[in-house]
Amino acid sequence: MTINATLFRSQWRMMPDRRTVTFRRKTAIAPTYTNYTVGDAWYRPDETAEGQTSQGVYIKRYRRWYLVKEKMTAAGFDEDPLPDDLIVNTTSTIDPVAGTWNVIGQREVGALGAWELPCIMMQIRSAFAVTITVQRRTGVQDATGRLMPTTTSVATPSGWFQIEGSEAMPNLLEKTQMPTKGVIYFATYVSGLLATDTLAVAGVSYNIVTMADPQNDQELQSCTVELAR
């Protein structure tokens, strides 16, 4: 019995709910991307989980996207998809979740003539997101050369402030009812963030203690902070 290889690799045509997506090839660490419009893609959901302790606000969605090889070739892309490439989709009647998916793996599905791409999307749930104002010292100095506490706002990203508690202050005048420490997660990447910046949430300013830049494609940018006094 002779198997028709072309017919064998065309079984993707039987898959329902196919759609057009944008495949973004990472071309530089900066990062920069080249876009390709790829038709007849489909996905299968895996799971949605809390990304970090955040009262369910910071979430990670996992799914597997399937991109047909001949459709990718027709779009002008004739290489292997790789981790940190992106897939961008829009909402539809069968897919209410739209956004940018980070490719975290790659395997071939020969019978379908397609790539199977495990992906992750990291989100701050918009219904609970707060505005974070990044404040930067202006560089004004006093007579001794010390920086004056004068700041200007340089960015206003959305995100989430996860309260981690309040420290007991021995000085009665320093006691406060507001949280004194926590973690801030940024919904979108804030470029050029400095350790000397302060982050204001609901009018309260916090100093940056540590910064976690997303050196992999599976975490959001975050900072541990403490109340600015």
Backbone hydrogen bonds, N-H to C=O, Kabsch-Sander energy under -0.5 kcal/mol:
donor,donor_aa,acceptor,acceptor_aa,energy
5,A,3,I,-1.0
8,F,4,N,-2.6
9,R,5,A,-2.3
10,S,7,L,-1.1
11,Q,8,F,-0.9
11,Q,111,A,-0.8
13,R,10,S,-1.8
14,M,11,Q,-1.9
15,M,12,W,-1.8
19,R,41,A,-2.7
21,V,38,V,-2.7
22,T,88,V,-2.4
23,F,21,V,-0.6
23,F,36,Y,-3.2
24,R,22,T,-0.5
24,R,86,L,-3.2
25,R,23,F,-0.6
25,R,34,T,-2.8
26,K,24,R,-0.5
27,T,32,T,-2.9
28,A,32,T,-1.0
32,T,28,A,-0.9
34,T,25,R,-2.0
36,Y,23,F,-2.3
38,V,21,V,-2.7
38,V,36,Y,-0.7
41,A,19,R,-3.3
42,W,66,Y,-1.6
44,R,64,R,-2.1
46,D,62,Y,-2.4
47,E,62,Y,-0.7
49,A,60,K,-2.7
51,G,58,Y,-2.9
52,Q,58,Y,-0.6
57,V,54,S,-1.3
59,I,57,V,-0.8
59,I,123,Q,-2.5
60,K,49,A,-3.3
61,R,121,M,-3.0
62,Y,47,E,-3.0
63,R,119,C,-1.6
64,R,44,R,-2.8
65,W,63,R,-0.6
65,W,117,L,-2.3
66,Y,42,W,-3.2
67,L,65,W,-0.5
67,L,115,W,-1.9
68,V,66,Y,-0.5
69,K,113,G,-2.4
70,E,113,G,-0.5
72,M,68,V,-2.0
73,T,69,K,-2.5
74,A,70,E,-2.0
75,A,71,K,-1.2
76,G,73,T,-1.4
77,F,72,M,-2.7
78,D,76,G,-0.6
84,D,103,V,-2.9
85,D,82,L,-1.9
86,L,24,R,-2.6
87,I,101,W,-2.1
88,V,22,T,-2.8
89,N,99,G,-2.0
92,S,95,D,-2.1
98,A,96,P,-0.7
99,G,89,N,-1.1
101,W,87,I,-3.0
101,W,99,G,-0.5
102,N,120,I,-3.2
103,V,85,D,-2.7
104,I,118,P,-2.8
105,G,118,P,-0.9
107,R,116,E,-1.8
109,V,114,A,-2.9
110,G,108,E,-0.6
112,L,109,V,-1.3
113,G,109,V,-0.8
113,G,110,G,-0.9
114,A,109,V,-1.7
115,W,67,L,-2.9
116,E,107,R,-3.3
117,L,65,W,-3.2
117,L,115,W,-0.6
119,C,63,R,-3.0
120,I,102,N,-2.0
121,M,61,R,-2.4
123,Q,59,I,-2.6
125,R,57,V,-2.5
125,R,123,Q,-0.6
128,F,125,R,-1.9
129,A,125,R,-0.8
130,V,159,G,-2.7
132,I,157,P,-3.1
133,T,131,T,-0.5
133,T,200,A,-2.4
134,V,132,I,-0.6
134,V,155,A,-2.9
135,Q,133,T,-0.7
135,Q,198,T,-3.3
136,R,152,T,-2.8
138,T,150,T,-2.4
142,D,146,R,-2.6
145,G,142,D,-1.8
148,M,140,V,-3.7
150,T,148,M,-2.4
151,T,149,P,-0.5
152,T,136,R,-2.2
154,V,134,V,-2.8
155,A,134,V,-0.9
159,G,130,V,-2.1
160,W,185,Y,-2.2
162,Q,160,W,-0.7
162,Q,183,V,-3.4
163,I,161,F,-0.8
164,E,181,K,-2.3
165,G,181,K,-0.8
172,L,170,P,-0.6
174,E,171,N,-1.8
175,K,172,L,-1.2
180,T,165,G,-1.3
181,K,165,G,-1.6
182,G,225,V,-1.8
183,V,162,Q,-2.3
184,I,223,C,-3.0
185,Y,160,W,-2.8
185,Y,183,V,-0.5
186,F,221,Q,-2.6
187,A,158,S,-2.5
188,T,158,S,-0.6
191,S,189,Y,-0.7
193,L,190,V,-0.9
197,D,194,L,-1.4
198,T,135,Q,-2.4
199,L,206,Y,-2.8
200,A,133,T,-2.7
200,A,198,T,-0.5
201,V,204,V,-2.7
202,A,131,T,-0.6
204,V,201,V,-1.8
206,Y,199,L,-2.0
207,N,226,E,-3.0
208,I,197,D,-1.0
209,V,224,T,-3.1
210,T,224,T,-1.2
212,A,222,S,-3.2
213,D,211,M,-0.6
215,Q,213,D,-1.7
219,E,216,N,-0.5
222,S,212,A,-1.9
223,C,184,I,-2.0
224,T,210,T,-2.0
225,V,182,G,-2.7
226,E,207,N,-2.0
227,L,180,T,-2.6
228,A,205,S,-2.4
